Amino acid sequence: MKITEEQLKKVNEQQNQLAEIITKIGLVEADKHSLLHLLAEVNKEVEEYKNELEKEYGKVSIDLQTGEYTKIEEDESNTED
């Protein structure tokens, strides 16, 4: 007992499609993993530089277009005794 050649061809094409899609998903996941590590590194660098700027200027809000900054006033009512 056998399926027809046409049916076998269709089943094999579908299996090949599935394998190709799974491979592509794996590649995308690997890229995603790398990008997440890169994102973490850049976030760390941003925080480190933010701390450097804060030491020099205090807590400020920076206009990314002009470079101008305004001081951030800390709310004293939220501080603990």
Residue pairs with C-beta under 8 A, 6 or more apart in sequence:
2 8
3 11
53 60
53 62
54 60
57 69
58 71
58 72
59 71
59 72
59 74
60 69
60 70
60 71
60 72
61 69
61 70
61 72
62 68
62 69
63 69
